[in-house]
Amino acid sequence: MKNDIERPNTVMGLLDKRAQLAGKLKYLRAEERKVICDLDHIDAAIRLFNAKPNEDRIVRFPTKHRAKKGEVVRMVVRLLKNATEPLTSLDLVLVQIEERGLKADDETIVLMRKRVGACLTKLKNDGVIRVVPQVGLYQGWEWVR
């Protein structure tokens, strides 16, 4: 708070600049989507008249560590059914990383936790699993028997 009193113009100027750049970024992302859509339409029109594939297409980045459809759900259900005690999302992620032979760096763990977390939430909403309170950062999950 002391800095707000000493240099109010500096802070306000930085906040204004941040808001300006955030607005510009939002505009540029919208423009990018429009340009990609336009390119897709032009590519489709070219394919109507020319059957050769277009090598200059914009290639989107592939999803990292993509699992096949239903693979995460099957793994989570299998592990929770066979578990003798509640498992955390981190436990499930570490098993998945080991089974798939992935590199266990922080980025991969965070990405997999998001995917496993979404799977756990869906299964909980379906009434298949339930949350078990635990001490620590993670909640436990168990199969409804």
DSSP file (Angstrom, degrees, kcal/mol; ACC not computed):
  #  RESIDUE AA STRUCTURE BP1 BP2  ACC     N-H-->O    O-->H-N    N-H-->O    O-->H-N    TCO  KAPPA ALPHA  PHI   PSI    X-CA   Y-CA   Z-CA
    1    1 A M     >        0   0    0      0, 0.0     4,-1.2     0, 0.0     3,-0.4   0.000 360.0 360.0 360.0 -27.6    0.0    0.0    0.0
    2    2 A K  H  >  +     0   0    0      1,-0.2     4,-2.1     2,-0.2     3,-0.3   0.879 360.0  54.5 -62.7 -36.8    2.9    2.3    0.6
    3    3 A N  H  > S+     0   0    0      1,-0.2     4,-2.5     2,-0.2    -1,-0.2   0.827 100.9  60.0 -66.4 -31.0    3.8    2.3   -3.1
    4    4 A D  H  4 S+     0   0    0     -3,-0.4    -1,-0.2     1,-0.2    -2,-0.2   0.877 109.9  42.4 -63.0 -36.1    0.2    3.4   -4.0
    5    5 A I  H  < S+     0   0    0     -4,-1.2    -2,-0.2    -3,-0.3    -1,-0.2   0.894 116.7  46.2 -77.5 -40.5    0.7    6.6   -1.9
    6    6 A E  H  < S+     0   0    0     -4,-2.1    -2,-0.2     1,-0.2    -3,-0.2   0.902 131.3  14.8 -70.9 -41.3    4.2    7.3   -3.1
    7    7 A R     X  +     0   0    0     -4,-2.5     4,-1.7    -5,-0.2    -1,-0.2  -0.527  66.8 154.1-135.1  67.1    3.7    6.8   -6.8
    8    8 A P  H  > S+     0   0    0      0, 0.0     4,-2.2     0, 0.0     5,-0.2   0.850  77.2  54.1 -67.0 -32.2    0.0    6.7   -7.7
    9    9 A N  H  > S+     0   0    0      2,-0.2     4,-2.3     1,-0.2     5,-0.2   0.870 106.5  51.9 -69.7 -36.1    0.5    7.9  -11.2
   10   10 A T  H  > S+     0   0    0      2,-0.2     4,-2.4     1,-0.2    -1,-0.2   0.944 112.4  44.4 -64.1 -48.4    3.0    5.1  -12.0
   11   11 A V  H  X S+     0   0    0     -4,-1.7     4,-2.6     1,-0.2    -2,-0.2   0.927 115.0  47.9 -64.2 -45.1    0.7    2.4  -10.7
   12   12 A M  H  X S+     0   0    0     -4,-2.2     4,-2.5     1,-0.2    -1,-0.2   0.889 111.1  51.9 -63.7 -38.2   -2.3    3.8  -12.6
   13   13 A G  H  X S+     0   0    0     -4,-2.3     4,-2.3     2,-0.2    -1,-0.2   0.914 110.8  47.3 -63.6 -42.4   -0.2    4.2  -15.7
   14   14 A L  H  X S+     0   0    0     -4,-2.4     4,-2.5     2,-0.2    -2,-0.2   0.897 111.8  50.4 -66.4 -40.1    0.9    0.6  -15.5
   15   15 A L  H  X S+     0   0    0     -4,-2.6     4,-2.3     2,-0.2    -2,-0.2   0.905 111.4  48.5 -64.2 -40.5   -2.7   -0.6  -14.9
   16   16 A D  H  X S+     0   0    0     -4,-2.5     4,-2.2     2,-0.2    -2,-0.2   0.913 112.0  48.9 -63.8 -42.5   -3.9    1.4  -17.9
   17   17 A K  H  X S+     0   0    0     -4,-2.3     4,-2.6     2,-0.2    -2,-0.2   0.896 110.5  51.2 -64.6 -40.2   -1.2    0.0  -20.1
   18   18 A R  H  X S+     0   0    0     -4,-2.5     4,-2.5     1,-0.2    -1,-0.2   0.927 110.6  48.1 -63.1 -44.5   -2.0   -3.6  -18.9
   19   19 A A  H  X S+     0   0    0     -4,-2.3     4,-2.1     1,-0.2    -1,-0.2   0.888 111.4  51.3 -62.3 -39.2   -5.7   -3.1  -19.8
   20   20 A Q  H  X S+     0   0    0     -4,-2.2     4,-2.0     2,-0.2    -2,-0.2   0.928 112.2  45.3 -63.8 -45.7   -4.8   -1.7  -23.2
   21   21 A L  H  X S+     0   0    0     -4,-2.6     4,-2.5     2,-0.2    -2,-0.2   0.873 110.8  53.7 -67.8 -37.0   -2.5   -4.7  -24.0
   22   22 A A  H  X S+     0   0    0     -4,-2.5     4,-2.1     2,-0.2    -1,-0.2   0.903 110.0  48.2 -63.5 -40.4   -5.1   -7.2  -22.7
   23   23 A G  H  X S+     0   0    0     -4,-2.1     4,-2.1     2,-0.2    -2,-0.2   0.899 111.1  50.1 -64.8 -40.6   -7.7   -5.6  -25.1
   24   24 A K  H  X S+     0   0    0     -4,-2.0     4,-2.6     2,-0.2    -2,-0.2   0.902 109.6  51.3 -64.4 -41.0   -5.3   -5.7  -28.0
   25   25 A L  H  X S+     0   0    0     -4,-2.5     4,-2.3     2,-0.2    -2,-0.2   0.907 109.2  50.3 -63.1 -42.5   -4.5   -9.4  -27.3
   26   26 A K  H  X S+     0   0    0     -4,-2.1     4,-1.8     1,-0.2    -1,-0.2   0.911 111.9  48.1 -61.2 -42.7   -8.2  -10.2  -27.2
   27   27 A Y  H  X S+     0   0    0     -4,-2.1     4,-2.3     1,-0.2    -2,-0.2   0.919 111.3  49.8 -63.6 -44.6   -8.7   -8.4  -30.6
   28   28 A L  H  X S+     0   0    0     -4,-2.6     4,-2.5     1,-0.2    -2,-0.2   0.874 108.9  52.0 -65.7 -37.3   -5.7  -10.2  -32.1
   29   29 A R  H  X S+     0   0    0     -4,-2.3     4,-2.1     2,-0.2    -1,-0.2   0.899 110.2  48.8 -65.5 -39.2   -6.9  -13.6  -31.0
   30   30 A A  H  X S+     0   0    0     -4,-1.8     4,-1.9     2,-0.2    -2,-0.2   0.913 111.8  49.2 -65.0 -41.9  -10.3  -12.9  -32.6
   31   31 A E  H  X S+     0   0    0     -4,-2.3     4,-2.6     2,-0.2    -2,-0.2   0.898 108.1  54.3 -63.0 -40.9   -8.7  -11.8  -35.8
   32   32 A E  H  X S+     0   0    0     -4,-2.5     4,-2.6     1,-0.2     5,-0.2   0.926 107.8  49.7 -60.0 -44.8   -6.5  -14.9  -35.8
   33   33 A R  H  X S+     0   0    0     -4,-2.1     4,-2.2     1,-0.2    -1,-0.2   0.898 111.1  49.8 -60.4 -40.5   -9.6  -17.1  -35.6
   34   34 A K  H  X S+     0   0    0     -4,-1.9     4,-2.5     2,-0.2    -2,-0.2   0.922 111.3  48.1 -64.1 -44.0  -11.2  -15.2  -38.5
   35   35 A V  H  X S+     0   0    0     -4,-2.6     4,-2.6     2,-0.2    -2,-0.2   0.911 111.7  49.4 -64.9 -42.6   -8.1  -15.6  -40.7
   36   36 A I  H  X S+     0   0    0     -4,-2.6     4,-2.2     2,-0.2    -1,-0.2   0.904 111.7  49.5 -63.4 -40.7   -7.9  -19.3  -40.0
   37   37 A C  H  X S+     0   0    0     -4,-2.2     4,-2.1    -5,-0.2    -2,-0.2   0.918 111.0  49.6 -62.8 -44.0  -11.6  -19.7  -40.8
   38   38 A D  H  X S+     0   0    0     -4,-2.5     4,-2.4     1,-0.2    -2,-0.2   0.910 110.3  50.6 -61.8 -42.7  -11.1  -17.8  -44.1
   39   39 A L  H  X S+     0   0    0     -4,-2.6     4,-2.8     1,-0.2    -1,-0.2   0.902 108.7  52.1 -62.6 -40.6   -8.1  -19.9  -45.0
   40   40 A D  H  X S+     0   0    0     -4,-2.2     4,-2.1     2,-0.2    -1,-0.2   0.899 110.2  48.7 -62.2 -40.0  -10.1  -23.1  -44.3
   41   41 A H  H  X S+     0   0    0     -4,-2.1     4,-2.1     2,-0.2    -2,-0.2   0.910 112.2  47.9 -66.1 -42.1  -12.9  -21.8  -46.6
   42   42 A I  H  X S+     0   0    0     -4,-2.4     4,-2.5     2,-0.2    -2,-0.2   0.910 110.4  52.2 -65.4 -41.6  -10.4  -21.0  -49.4
   43   43 A D  H  X S+     0   0    0     -4,-2.8     4,-2.3     1,-0.2    -1,-0.2   0.901 109.1  50.6 -60.3 -40.5   -8.8  -24.4  -49.0
   44   44 A A  H  X S+     0   0    0     -4,-2.1     4,-1.2     2,-0.2    -1,-0.2   0.904 110.4  48.9 -64.3 -40.7  -12.2  -26.0  -49.4
   45   45 A A  H  X S+     0   0    0     -4,-2.1     4,-1.1     1,-0.2    -2,-0.2   0.896 110.1  51.5 -65.4 -39.9  -12.9  -24.0  -52.5
   46   46 A I  H >X S+     0   0    0     -4,-2.5     4,-2.6     1,-0.2     3,-0.5   0.907 106.5  54.6 -62.7 -41.2   -9.5  -25.0  -54.0
   47   47 A R  H 3< S+     0   0    0     -4,-2.3    -1,-0.2     1,-0.2    -2,-0.2   0.800 100.7  60.7 -64.7 -27.5  -10.2  -28.6  -53.3
   48   48 A L  H 3< S+     0   0    0     -4,-1.2    -1,-0.2    -3,-0.2    -2,-0.2   0.887 119.0  26.8 -63.9 -37.2  -13.4  -28.3  -55.3
   49   49 A F  H << S+     0   0    0     -4,-1.1     2,-0.4    -3,-0.5    -2,-0.2   0.659 128.9  39.6-100.2 -19.7  -11.5  -27.4  -58.4
   50   50 A N     <  -     0   0    0     -4,-2.6    -1,-0.2    -5,-0.2     0, 0.0  -0.965  59.7-162.4-138.0 116.8   -8.2  -29.1  -57.7
   51   51 A A        +     0   0    0     -2,-0.4    -4,-0.1    -3,-0.1    -1,-0.1   0.577  60.4 107.0 -77.2  -8.8   -8.0  -32.5  -56.2
   52   52 A K  S    S-     0   0    0     -6,-0.1    -2,-0.1     1,-0.1     2,-0.1  -0.464  78.4-110.5 -71.1 140.1   -4.3  -32.1  -55.2
   53   53 A P        -     0   0    0      0, 0.0     2,-0.7     0, 0.0    -1,-0.1  -0.383  27.6-118.5 -68.9 150.2   -3.7  -31.6  -51.5
   54   54 A N    >   -     0   0    0      1,-0.1     3,-0.9    -2,-0.1   -11,-0.0  -0.811  22.3-169.7 -93.5 114.2   -2.5  -28.2  -50.4
   55   55 A E  T 3  S+     0   0    0     -2,-0.7    -1,-0.1     1,-0.2     0, 0.0   0.636  80.1  67.1 -77.5 -13.9    0.9  -28.4  -48.7
   56   56 A D  T 3  S+     0   0    0      2,-0.1    -1,-0.2     3,-0.0     3,-0.1   0.278  71.2 131.3 -91.9  11.4    0.8  -24.8  -47.5
   57   57 A R    <   -     0   0    0     -3,-0.9     2,-0.5     1,-0.1   -17,-0.0  -0.245  69.0-103.1 -62.8 151.5   -2.0  -25.3  -45.0
   58   58 A I        -     0   0    0    -22,-0.1     2,-0.6     1,-0.0    -1,-0.1  -0.670  36.5-146.6 -75.3 122.7   -1.7  -24.0  -41.5
   59   59 A V        -     0   0    0     -2,-0.5     2,-0.2    -3,-0.1    -1,-0.0  -0.819   8.2-142.1 -95.5 123.4   -0.8  -27.0  -39.4
   60   60 A R        -     0   0    0     -2,-0.6     0, 0.0     1,-0.1     0, 0.0  -0.536  30.0 -96.7 -81.5 151.8   -2.2  -26.8  -35.9
   61   61 A F        -     0   0    0     -2,-0.2    -1,-0.1     1,-0.1     2,-0.1  -0.450  40.9-117.6 -68.6 136.2   -0.1  -28.2  -33.0
   62   62 A P        -     0   0    0      0, 0.0     2,-0.2     0, 0.0    -1,-0.1  -0.397  35.3 -95.8 -71.2 153.4   -1.0  -31.7  -32.0
   63   63 A T    >   -     0   0    0      1,-0.1     3,-0.8    -2,-0.1     2,-0.2  -0.484  43.6-113.5 -68.7 134.8   -2.3  -32.3  -28.5
   64   64 A K  T 3  S-     0   0    0      1,-0.2    -1,-0.1    -2,-0.2    -3,-0.0  -0.513  88.9  -7.0 -73.4 135.2    0.4  -33.4  -26.1
   65   65 A H  T 3  S-     0   0    0     -2,-0.2    -1,-0.2     1,-0.2     2,-0.1   0.867  86.4-166.9  52.7  45.9    0.2  -36.9  -24.7
   66   66 A R    <   -     0   0    0     -3,-0.8     2,-0.3     1,-0.0    -1,-0.2  -0.414   6.2-147.9 -68.7 134.8   -3.2  -37.5  -26.2
   67   67 A A        -     0   0    0     -2,-0.1     3,-0.1     1,-0.1    -1,-0.0  -0.721  23.3-103.3 -98.8 152.4   -5.0  -40.6  -25.0
   68   68 A K    >   -     0   0    0     -2,-0.3     3,-2.3     1,-0.2     4,-0.5  -0.327  58.7 -70.7 -69.4 159.9   -7.4  -42.6  -27.1
   69   69 A K  T 3  S+     0   0    0      1,-0.3    -1,-0.2     2,-0.1     0, 0.0  -0.286 120.0   3.2 -57.3 124.2  -11.1  -42.2  -26.5
   70   70 A G  T 3> S+     0   0    0     -3,-0.1     4,-2.5    -2,-0.1    -1,-0.3   0.364  95.0 116.5  84.2  -4.9  -12.1  -43.6  -23.2
   71   71 A E  H <> S+     0   0    0     -3,-2.3     4,-2.2     1,-0.2     5,-0.2   0.909  76.7  46.4 -64.6 -42.6   -8.5  -44.6  -22.2
   72   72 A V  H  > S+     0   0    0     -4,-0.5     4,-2.7     2,-0.2     5,-0.2   0.919 113.1  49.6 -66.9 -42.8   -8.4  -42.3  -19.2
   73   73 A V  H  > S+     0   0    0      1,-0.2     4,-2.8     2,-0.2     5,-0.2   0.929 111.3  49.0 -61.9 -45.4  -11.8  -43.4  -17.9
   74   74 A R  H  X S+     0   0    0     -4,-2.5     4,-2.5     1,-0.2    -1,-0.2   0.911 112.8  47.9 -61.0 -42.5  -10.9  -47.1  -18.2
   75   75 A M  H  X S+     0   0    0     -4,-2.2     4,-2.5    -5,-0.2    -2,-0.2   0.929 113.5  46.7 -64.8 -45.3   -7.7  -46.6  -16.4
   76   76 A V  H  X S+     0   0    0     -4,-2.7     4,-2.6     2,-0.2     5,-0.2   0.926 114.2  47.4 -63.8 -45.5   -9.3  -44.6  -13.6
   77   77 A V  H  X S+     0   0    0     -4,-2.8     4,-2.4    -5,-0.2     5,-0.2   0.925 112.9  49.2 -62.3 -45.1  -12.2  -47.1  -13.2
   78   78 A R  H  X S+     0   0    0     -4,-2.5     4,-1.8    -5,-0.2    -2,-0.2   0.932 113.9  45.3 -60.3 -46.9   -9.7  -50.1  -13.2
   79   79 A L  H  X S+     0   0    0     -4,-2.5     4,-0.8     1,-0.2    -2,-0.2   0.906 114.9  46.6 -66.5 -41.3   -7.5  -48.5  -10.6
   80   80 A L  H  < S+     0   0    0     -4,-2.6    63,-0.6    -5,-0.2     3,-0.3   0.863 111.3  51.7 -71.2 -34.3  -10.3  -47.4   -8.3
   81   81 A K  H  < S+     0   0    0     -4,-2.4    -1,-0.2    -5,-0.2    -2,-0.2   0.888 115.8  41.2 -66.3 -37.8  -12.1  -50.7   -8.5
   82   82 A N  H  < S+     0   0    0     -4,-1.8    -1,-0.2    -5,-0.2    -2,-0.2   0.519  92.1 110.4 -88.4  -5.4   -8.9  -52.6   -7.5
   83   83 A A     <  -     0   0    0     -4,-0.8    60,-0.1    -3,-0.3     4,-0.1  -0.440  52.0-160.6 -75.9 142.8   -7.8  -50.1   -4.8
   84   84 A T  S    S+     0   0    0     -2,-0.1    -1,-0.1     1,-0.1    -4,-0.0   0.588  81.4  26.3 -93.0 -14.5   -7.8  -51.1   -1.2
   85   85 A E  S    S-     0   0    0     56,-0.1    -1,-0.1    -5,-0.0    56,-0.1  -0.940 103.6 -75.0-141.0 161.7   -7.7  -47.5    0.0
   86   86 A P        -     0   0    0      0, 0.0     2,-0.3     0, 0.0    56,-0.2  -0.304  47.3-145.8 -60.0 140.8   -8.8  -44.2   -1.5
   87   87 A L  B     -A  141   0A   0     54,-2.3    54,-2.1    -4,-0.1     2,-0.2  -0.821   4.6-135.2-108.2 148.3   -6.5  -42.9   -4.2
   88   88 A T     >  -     0   0    0     -2,-0.3     4,-2.1    52,-0.2     5,-0.2  -0.530  28.7-108.5 -92.9 166.9   -5.7  -39.2   -5.0
   89   89 A S  H  > S+     0   0    0     50,-0.5     4,-2.4     1,-0.2     5,-0.2   0.861 121.7  55.7 -62.9 -33.6   -5.7  -37.7   -8.4
   90   90 A L  H  > S+     0   0    0      2,-0.2     4,-2.6     1,-0.2    -1,-0.2   0.902 105.1  51.7 -65.8 -40.1   -1.9  -37.5   -8.1
   91   91 A D  H  > S+     0   0    0      1,-0.2     4,-1.9     2,-0.2    -2,-0.2   0.934 111.8  47.0 -58.8 -46.0   -1.7  -41.3   -7.5
   92   92 A L  H  X S+     0   0    0     -4,-2.1     4,-2.2     1,-0.2    -2,-0.2   0.892 112.2  50.2 -63.7 -40.3   -3.8  -41.9  -10.6
   93   93 A V  H  X S+     0   0    0     -4,-2.4     4,-2.9     2,-0.2     5,-0.2   0.922 108.4  51.3 -65.7 -44.3   -1.7  -39.6  -12.7
   94   94 A L  H  X S+     0   0    0     -4,-2.6     4,-2.0     1,-0.2    -1,-0.2   0.882 111.2  48.3 -63.3 -37.3    1.6  -41.2  -11.6
   95   95 A V  H  X S+     0   0    0     -4,-1.9     4,-2.9    -5,-0.2    -1,-0.2   0.920 112.1  49.6 -66.0 -42.9    0.3  -44.6  -12.5
   96   96 A Q  H  X S+     0   0    0     -4,-2.2     4,-2.3     1,-0.2    -2,-0.2   0.918 110.7  49.2 -62.5 -43.6   -0.9  -43.3  -15.9
   97   97 A I  H  X>S+     0   0    0     -4,-2.9     5,-2.2     1,-0.2     4,-0.7   0.910 113.9  46.6 -62.3 -41.9    2.4  -41.7  -16.6
   98   98 A E  H ><5S+     0   0    0     -4,-2.0     3,-0.6    -5,-0.2    -2,-0.2   0.927 112.9  48.5 -66.6 -44.8    4.2  -44.9  -15.7
   99   99 A E  H 3<5S+     0   0    0     -4,-2.9    -2,-0.2     1,-0.2    -1,-0.2   0.871 116.2  43.0 -64.0 -37.1    1.9  -47.1  -17.7
  100  100 A R  H 3<5S-     0   0    0     -4,-2.3    -1,-0.2    -5,-0.2    -2,-0.2   0.529 108.6-123.4 -88.7  -5.4    2.1  -44.9  -20.8
  101  101 A G  T <<5 +     0   0    0     -4,-0.7    -3,-0.2    -3,-0.6     2,-0.2   0.849  54.1 158.7  69.8  34.6    5.9  -44.5  -20.5
  102  102 A L      < -     0   0    0     -5,-2.2     2,-0.4    -6,-0.2    -1,-0.2  -0.484  50.6 -97.3 -89.2 161.7    5.7  -40.7  -20.4
  103  103 A K        -     0   0    0     -2,-0.2     2,-1.4     1,-0.1     5,-0.1  -0.659  32.0-138.9 -76.8 126.8    8.3  -38.3  -19.0
  104  104 A A        +     0   0    0     -2,-0.4     2,-0.1     4,-0.1    -1,-0.1  -0.346  49.4 141.6 -89.7  56.5    7.3  -37.4  -15.4
  105  105 A D     >  -     0   0    0     -2,-1.4     4,-2.3     1,-0.1     5,-0.2  -0.455  66.9-100.8 -89.5 170.8    8.1  -33.7  -15.5
  106  106 A D  H  > S+     0   0    0      1,-0.2     4,-2.5     2,-0.2     5,-0.2   0.879 120.2  53.8 -59.4 -41.2    6.0  -31.0  -13.9
  107  107 A E  H  > S+     0   0    0      1,-0.2     4,-2.2     2,-0.2    -1,-0.2   0.910 110.8  45.7 -61.9 -43.5    4.4  -29.9  -17.1
  108  108 A T  H  > S+     0   0    0      2,-0.2     4,-2.7     1,-0.2     5,-0.2   0.901 112.1  51.4 -66.9 -41.1    3.2  -33.4  -17.9
  109  109 A I  H  X S+     0   0    0     -4,-2.3     4,-2.4     2,-0.2    -2,-0.2   0.919 111.1  47.5 -63.5 -43.4    2.0  -34.0  -14.4
  110  110 A V  H  X S+     0   0    0     -4,-2.5     4,-1.8     2,-0.2    -1,-0.2   0.927 113.4  48.2 -63.5 -44.5   -0.1  -30.8  -14.4
  111  111 A L  H  X S+     0   0    0     -4,-2.2     4,-1.7     1,-0.2    -2,-0.2   0.927 114.1  45.7 -61.8 -45.9   -1.6  -31.6  -17.8
  112  112 A M  H  X S+     0   0    0     -4,-2.7     4,-3.0     1,-0.2     5,-0.3   0.854 108.3  57.1 -68.1 -34.3   -2.5  -35.2  -16.8
  113  113 A R  H  X S+     0   0    0     -4,-2.4     4,-2.6    -5,-0.2    -1,-0.2   0.878 105.6  51.6 -64.0 -36.2   -3.9  -34.0  -13.5
  114  114 A K  H  X S+     0   0    0     -4,-1.8     4,-2.0     2,-0.2    -1,-0.2   0.927 113.3  44.0 -64.5 -43.3   -6.3  -31.7  -15.4
  115  115 A R  H  X S+     0   0    0     -4,-1.7     4,-1.9     2,-0.2    -2,-0.2   0.926 116.5  44.9 -68.3 -44.9   -7.4  -34.6  -17.6
  116  116 A V  H  X S+     0   0    0     -4,-3.0     4,-2.8     1,-0.2    -1,-0.2   0.889 111.7  54.6 -66.5 -37.8   -7.8  -37.1  -14.7
  117  117 A G  H  X S+     0   0    0     -4,-2.6     4,-2.4    -5,-0.3    -2,-0.2   0.901 107.7  48.9 -61.7 -41.5   -9.5  -34.4  -12.6
  118  118 A A  H  X S+     0   0    0     -4,-2.0     4,-2.1     2,-0.2    -1,-0.2   0.897 112.1  49.3 -63.9 -39.9  -12.1  -33.9  -15.4
  119  119 A C  H  X S+     0   0    0     -4,-1.9     4,-2.5     2,-0.2    -2,-0.2   0.922 110.9  49.5 -64.6 -44.6  -12.6  -37.7  -15.6
  120  120 A L  H  X S+     0   0    0     -4,-2.8     4,-2.5     1,-0.2    -2,-0.2   0.901 109.9  51.3 -62.5 -41.1  -13.0  -37.9  -11.8
  121  121 A T  H  X S+     0   0    0     -4,-2.4     4,-2.4     2,-0.2    -1,-0.2   0.912 110.8  48.2 -62.8 -42.6  -15.6  -35.1  -11.8
  122  122 A K  H  X S+     0   0    0     -4,-2.1     4,-1.7     2,-0.2    -2,-0.2   0.929 112.8  47.6 -63.9 -45.0  -17.6  -36.8  -14.5
  123  123 A L  H  <>S+     0   0    0     -4,-2.5     5,-2.3     1,-0.2     6,-0.8   0.875 111.7  51.0 -65.0 -36.2  -17.6  -40.1  -12.7
  124  124 A K  H ><5S+     0   0    0     -4,-2.5     3,-1.2     1,-0.2    -1,-0.2   0.919 109.4  49.8 -65.5 -43.2  -18.6  -38.4   -9.4
  125  125 A N  H 3<5S+     0   0    0     -4,-2.4    -1,-0.2     1,-0.3    -2,-0.2   0.814 108.4  53.8 -65.0 -29.4  -21.5  -36.7  -11.1
  126  126 A D  T 3<5S-     0   0    0     -4,-1.7    -1,-0.3    -5,-0.2    -2,-0.2   0.566 115.5-119.2 -79.4  -8.7  -22.5  -40.0  -12.6
  127  127 A G  T < 5S+     0   0    0     -3,-1.2    -3,-0.2    -4,-0.4    -2,-0.1   0.646  82.6 116.3  81.7  15.9  -22.5  -41.5   -9.0
  128  128 A V  S   <S+     0   0    0     -5,-2.3    16,-2.4    -6,-0.2     2,-0.3   0.822  78.2  21.3 -86.6 -34.1  -19.9  -44.1   -9.8
  129  129 A I  E     -B  143   0A   0     -6,-0.8     2,-0.3    14,-0.2    14,-0.2  -0.836  69.1-151.8-128.2 166.8  -17.2  -42.8   -7.4
  130  130 A R  E     -B  142   0A   0     12,-2.3    12,-2.1    -2,-0.3     2,-0.3  -0.955  22.4-105.8-139.3 160.2  -17.2  -40.6   -4.3
  131  131 A V  E     -B  141   0A   0     -2,-0.3    10,-0.2    10,-0.2     8,-0.0  -0.659  24.9-161.8 -85.6 137.1  -14.9  -38.2   -2.6
  132  132 A V  E     -B  140   0A   0      8,-3.0     8,-2.3    -2,-0.3    -2,-0.0  -0.978  24.5-122.7-118.3 116.5  -13.2  -39.3    0.6
  133  133 A P        +     0   0    0      0, 0.0     2,-0.3     0, 0.0     6,-0.1  -0.308  37.5 178.6 -60.4 137.8  -11.8  -36.5    2.8
  134  134 A Q        -     0   0    0      4,-0.2     2,-0.3     2,-0.1     0, 0.0  -0.929  34.0-101.1-136.3 160.5   -8.1  -36.8    3.4
  135  135 A V  S    S+     0   0    0     -2,-0.3     2,-0.2     4,-0.0     3,-0.2  -0.663  86.2  30.7 -79.5 136.1   -5.4  -34.8    5.2
  136  136 A G  S    S-     0   0    0     -2,-0.3    -2,-0.1     1,-0.2     0, 0.0  -0.720 109.1 -45.9 116.2-166.1   -3.2  -32.8    2.8
  137  137 A L  S    S+     0   0    0     -2,-0.2     2,-0.3     2,-0.0    -1,-0.2   0.762 111.6  63.3 -78.3 -26.8   -3.6  -31.1   -0.5
  138  138 A Y  S    S-     0   0    0     -3,-0.2     2,-0.3    -5,-0.0    -4,-0.2  -0.725  71.4-135.2-107.2 149.2   -5.4  -33.9   -2.3
  139  139 A Q        -     0   0    0     -2,-0.3   -50,-0.5    -6,-0.1     2,-0.2  -0.749  26.7-119.1 -95.8 150.1   -8.8  -35.5   -1.8
  140  140 A G  E     - B   0 132A   0     -8,-2.3    -8,-3.0    -2,-0.3     2,-0.4  -0.525  21.7-155.7 -86.3 155.2   -9.2  -39.2   -2.0
  141  141 A W  E     +AB  87 131A   0    -54,-2.1   -54,-2.3   -10,-0.2     2,-0.3  -0.990  13.1 178.2-130.6 139.0  -11.5  -41.0   -4.4
  142  142 A E  E     - B   0 130A   0    -12,-2.1   -12,-2.3    -2,-0.4     2,-0.2  -0.979  33.7-102.2-141.2 156.1  -13.0  -44.4   -4.1
  143  143 A W  E     - B   0 129A   0    -63,-0.6     2,-0.7    -2,-0.3   -14,-0.2  -0.529  37.8-118.7 -73.1 135.8  -15.3  -46.7   -6.0
  144  144 A V              0   0    0    -16,-2.4    -1,-0.1    -2,-0.2   -63,-0.0  -0.692 360.0 360.0 -77.6 117.5  -18.9  -46.7   -4.8
  145  145 A R              0   0    0     -2,-0.7    -1,-0.2     0, 0.0   -16,-0.0   0.438 360.0 360.0 -93.9 360.0  -19.5  -50.4   -3.8
